[in-house]
């Protein structure tokens, strides 16, 4: 099994009332997993369909070194 990584996803939700920008930090094994989790969470919270969610960037966030 792989190592759990932290990703920051930015983009916007395009709805009739206007566009809402978002930035979300999620944990997962890879980019595909965190993108699916993002679609699920935003769809549940904002009633947004997948085609209404535009992802601008998915980047891995490096953790601070532990002491």
C-alpha atoms as a printed R data frame, in Angstrom:
   type eleno elety resid chain resno       x      y       z
1  ATOM     1    CA   UNK     A     1   0.000  0.000   0.000
2  ATOM     2    CA   UNK     A     2   1.176  3.531  -0.725
3  ATOM     3    CA   UNK     A     3   2.008  6.460   1.464
4  ATOM     4    CA   UNK     A     4  -0.718  8.978   2.341
5  ATOM     5    CA   UNK     A     5   0.081 12.415   0.927
6  ATOM     6    CA   UNK     A     6  -1.456 15.845   1.389
7  ATOM     7    CA   UNK     A     7  -2.751 17.770  -1.637
8  ATOM     8    CA   UNK     A     8  -4.051 21.318  -2.110
9  ATOM     9    CA   UNK     A     9  -6.754 21.663  -4.779
10 ATOM    10    CA   UNK     A    10  -7.864 25.063  -6.104
11 ATOM    11    CA   UNK     A    11 -10.568 25.981  -8.572
12 ATOM    12    CA   UNK     A    12 -14.121 27.258  -8.751
13 ATOM    13    CA   UNK     A    13 -17.707 26.087  -8.739
14 ATOM    14    CA   UNK     A    14 -19.743 27.537 -11.603
15 ATOM    15    CA   UNK     A    15 -23.394 27.989 -10.611
16 ATOM    16    CA   UNK     A    16 -26.191 30.181 -11.995
17 ATOM    17    CA   UNK     A    17 -25.971 32.562  -9.046
18 ATOM    18    CA   UNK     A    18 -22.252 33.111  -9.681
19 ATOM    19    CA   UNK     A    19 -18.865 31.475  -9.427
20 ATOM    20    CA   UNK     A    20 -17.404 30.451  -6.070
21 ATOM    21    CA   UNK     A    21 -13.649 30.028  -5.752
22 ATOM    22    CA   UNK     A    22 -12.326 27.307  -3.464
23 ATOM    23    CA   UNK     A    23  -9.075 25.991  -2.063
24 ATOM    24    CA   UNK     A    24  -9.195 22.688  -0.216
25 ATOM    25    CA   UNK     A    25  -6.524 20.536   1.453
26 ATOM    26    CA   UNK     A    26  -7.194 16.789   1.341
27 ATOM    27    CA   UNK     A    27  -5.264 13.632   2.232
28 ATOM    28    CA   UNK     A    28  -5.068 10.628  -0.081
29 ATOM    29    CA   UNK     A    29  -2.891  8.071  -1.806
30 ATOM    30    CA   UNK     A    30  -2.811  9.948  -5.110
31 ATOM    31    CA   UNK     A    31  -4.241 12.777  -7.194
32 ATOM    32    CA   UNK     A    32  -7.076 10.659  -8.595
33 ATOM    33    CA   UNK     A    33  -8.303  9.740  -5.130
34 ATOM    34    CA   UNK     A    34  -8.300 13.305  -3.766
35 ATOM    35    CA   UNK     A    35 -10.029 14.656  -6.896
36 ATOM    36    CA   UNK     A    36 -12.823 12.081  -6.483
37 ATOM    37    CA   UNK     A    37 -13.105 12.996  -2.787
38 ATOM    38    CA   UNK     A    38 -13.292 16.692  -3.709
39 ATOM    39    CA   UNK     A    39 -16.097 16.094  -6.226
40 ATOM    40    CA   UNK     A    40 -17.979 14.103  -3.595
41 ATOM    41    CA   UNK     A    41 -17.592 16.726  -0.847
42 ATOM    42    CA   UNK     A    42 -18.397 19.765  -2.987
43 ATOM    43    CA   UNK     A    43 -21.306 18.000  -4.659
44 ATOM    44    CA   UNK     A    44 -22.752 17.107  -1.274
45 ATOM    45    CA   UNK     A    45 -22.232 20.502   0.333
46 ATOM    46    CA   UNK     A    46 -23.074 22.816  -2.596
47 ATOM    47    CA   UNK     A    47 -25.315 20.544  -4.711
48 ATOM    48    CA   UNK     A    48 -22.820 20.944  -7.578
49 ATOM    49    CA   UNK     A    49 -22.524 18.466 -10.434
50 ATOM    50    CA   UNK     A    50 -19.062 17.374 -11.577
51 ATOM    51    CA   UNK     A    51 -19.271 19.468 -14.759
52 ATOM    52    CA   UNK     A    52 -19.893 22.592 -12.613
53 ATOM    53    CA   UNK     A    53 -16.621 22.116 -10.694
54 ATOM    54    CA   UNK     A    54 -13.563 23.473 -12.516
55 ATOM    55    CA   UNK     A    55 -10.274 22.365 -10.962
56 ATOM    56    CA   UNK     A    56  -7.435 24.809 -11.698
57 ATOM    57    CA   UNK     A    57  -4.565 23.138  -9.841
58 ATOM    58    CA   UNK     A    58  -3.764 20.021  -7.817
59 ATOM    59    CA   UNK     A    59  -0.451 20.230  -5.980
60 ATOM    60    CA   UNK     A    60   1.213 18.083  -3.354
61 ATOM    61    CA   UNK     A    61   1.919 19.890  -0.077
62 ATOM    62    CA   UNK     A    62   5.151 18.916   1.601
63 ATOM    63    CA   UNK     A    63   4.817 18.297   5.318
64 ATOM    64    CA   UNK     A    64   7.030 20.176   7.765
65 ATOM    65    CA   UNK     A    65   9.877 18.040   9.133
66 ATOM    66    CA   UNK     A    66   9.102 16.422  12.458
67 ATOM    67    CA   UNK     A    67  11.310 17.139  15.462
